[in-house]
Amino acid sequence: MSRRNQATGRYGPARGQQIRIEIAQAAAKLIVEHGLDDWAHAKRKAARQLGVNEQSHLPSKEELEQAIREYNDLYRAQSQADLLREGRTQALAWMRRLAAFAPQLTAGFATGLAGAHSEIRIEVVADDSKAVELFLLSRDVRFQHAASIRGAGDSTQYLIEADGAMLRLTVVTSAQRRNIGRERLDERLDTAELETLLGACRA
């Protein structure tokens, strides 16, 4: 019997799950080593490398996250710990400066999945983004407007280059902050949570 169902051309459940794992592992390497930040593209590229064309075998977000963690633990444990500590320390300094805007650290430096090419992403709350601009200008912070990243809707975003890192500020309204989905609450850290995390790392 072939590994593929002769009638449908699809893999059986056991082999299908193994393929999902193999794609996740290959995609994790692309993300970590080559800086691909579009996970959907990384999964499709990994699938092509493995000769898999069926969308049904692409790994889920959770499976890919697990593969990235395992890759980092296996090949980059110390360098990943150093990268996270440095990025989170820089993020904390900015979040303290932006305290008036209820900042939250998001994305890779919040979840622990950041790579060498990752931005430090901080979300701030302001019903008028001009308030954030005026705050930055009054403190001689150089910034530029940025196109919204995937999943950020039409939020106003700014890029700030400082101390060798790229910081992306995303401005959301109070209503947008309140309507954050429950599944996304575990993917962000407020200032107190970040201070606690960094304190625990130094202990």
C-alpha positions in Angstrom: 0.0 0.0 0.0 1.4 3.4 -1.0 1.8 6.1 1.7 -0.7 8.0 -0.3 -4.4 7.0 -0.6 -4.7 5.7 -4.1 -8.3 7.1 -4.5 -7.8 10.6 -3.2 -4.0 11.1 -3.6 -3.8 12.2 0.0 -1.5 11.0 2.7 -2.9 8.9 5.6 -3.4 10.5 9.0 -0.1 9.3 10.5 2.1 10.2 7.6 0.2 13.5 7.2 1.0 14.5 10.8 4.7 13.6 10.2 4.7 15.8 7.1 3.2 18.7 9.1 6.1 18.3 11.6 8.7 18.2 8.9 7.3 21.3 7.2 7.2 23.1 10.6 10.8 22.2 11.3 11.9 23.4 7.8 9.9 26.6 8.1 11.4 27.2 11.6 14.9 27.1 10.1 13.9 29.6 7.4 12.4 32.0 10.0 15.3 31.7 12.5 18.3 31.6 10.2 17.1 33.6 7.2 14.9 36.1 9.0 11.6 35.4 7.2 8.9 37.2 9.2 6.0 36.1 7.0 5.2 32.8 8.6 2.7 31.8 5.9 5.3 32.3 3.2 7.8 30.4 5.3 5.4 27.4 5.6 4.7 27.4 1.8 8.4 27.7 1.0 9.2 24.8 3.3 6.5 22.7 1.8 7.8 23.3 -1.7 11.3 22.3 -0.5 9.9 19.1 0.8 7.9 18.5 -2.4 4.5 18.9 -0.6 1.8 20.8 -2.5 -1.2 20.1 -0.4 -2.4 23.0 1.8 -4.0 20.6 4.2 -0.6 19.5 5.4 0.7 23.0 6.3 1.4 23.2 10.1 -0.7 25.4 12.4 0.6 28.6 14.0 1.0 26.6 17.3 2.9 23.8 15.6 5.2 26.3 13.9 5.8 28.2 17.2 6.7 24.9 18.9 9.1 24.1 16.1 10.8 27.5 16.4 11.2 27.0 20.2 12.7 23.5 19.6 15.1 24.8 17.0 16.3 27.6 19.2 16.7 25.2 22.2 18.7 22.8 20.1 20.9 25.2 18.1 20.8 28.6 19.6 20.0 28.3 23.3 22.5 30.8 24.7 22.5 33.2 21.8 18.6 33.2 21.9 18.7 34.0 25.6 21.1 36.8 25.0 19.1 38.2 22.1 15.9 38.2 24.1 17.4 39.8 27.2 19.0 42.6 25.1 15.8 43.3 23.1 13.6 43.2 26.1 15.9 45.5 28.1 15.7 48.0 25.2 12.0 47.6 25.0 11.6 48.2 28.8 13.5 51.5 28.5 11.2 52.7 25.7 8.1 51.5 27.5 9.1 53.5 30.6 9.5 56.6 28.4 6.1 55.9 26.8 4.4 55.2 30.1 1.6 57.8 29.4 0.4 55.7 26.5 -0.1 52.3 28.3 2.6 50.5 26.2 2.7 46.8 25.7 5.4 44.7 24.2 4.1 42.5 21.4 5.3 39.9 18.8 8.6 38.0 19.1 10.2 39.7 22.0 7.0 39.2 24.0 6.5 35.5 23.1 10.2 34.6 23.1 10.2 33.8 19.4 12.2 36.8 18.2 15.1 36.3 15.9 18.2 38.2 15.0 16.2 40.2 12.3 13.2 40.9 14.5 11.9 44.4 15.3 11.1 45.4 18.8 7.3 46.0 18.6 5.5 48.1 21.1 1.8 48.9 21.0 0.7 52.2 22.6 -2.8 53.7 23.2 -3.8 57.1 21.9 -7.2 58.1 20.5 -5.3 60.6 18.3 -1.9 59.4 16.9 -0.7 63.0 16.7 -0.3 62.9 20.5 2.3 60.2 20.1 4.0 62.2 17.3 4.2 65.3 19.4 5.6 63.3 22.3 8.4 61.9 20.1 9.1 65.3 18.5 9.3 67.0 21.9 12.0 64.6 22.9 13.9 64.8 19.7 13.2 61.2 18.8 13.7 60.7 15.1 11.0 58.5 13.5 9.4 57.7 10.2 5.9 56.6 9.3 5.6 53.0 8.4 3.2 50.8 6.4 1.0 48.6 8.6 2.3 45.1 9.1 0.1 42.1 8.5 -2.7 41.8 11.1 -2.4 45.3 12.3 -5.3 46.7 10.3 -5.0 50.4 9.5 -3.2 51.4 12.7 -0.7 54.2 12.6 2.8 52.9 12.9 6.2 54.5 13.4 9.7 53.2 13.0 12.5 54.3 15.3 16.1 53.2 14.9 18.0 53.4 18.1 21.0 51.7 19.6 21.3 49.3 16.7 17.7 48.1 17.0 14.6 48.8 15.0 11.6 49.8 17.1 8.1 49.7 15.7 5.4 51.7 17.5 1.8 50.8 16.7 -0.8 53.2 17.9 -4.3 51.8 18.7 -7.3 53.5 20.2 -8.7 52.7 23.7 -11.5 50.7 22.0 -9.1 48.7 20.0 -7.1 47.8 23.1 -10.2 46.7 24.9 -11.2 44.5 22.0 -8.0 42.5 21.9 -8.9 38.8 21.4 -8.3 36.5 24.3 -5.9 34.4 22.3 -3.7 37.5 21.8 -3.5 38.4 25.5 -0.8 35.8 26.0 1.3 37.3 23.2 2.0 40.7 24.9 3.6 42.1 28.1 2.9 45.3 29.9 5.7 47.2 31.7 5.3 45.5 35.1 5.2 42.0 33.5 8.3 42.8 31.5 10.1 44.1 34.6 9.2 40.9 36.4 10.4 38.7 33.5 13.7 40.5 33.2 14.2 40.4 37.0 13.6 36.6 37.0 16.2 36.2 34.2 18.8 38.0 36.2 18.1 36.1 39.4 
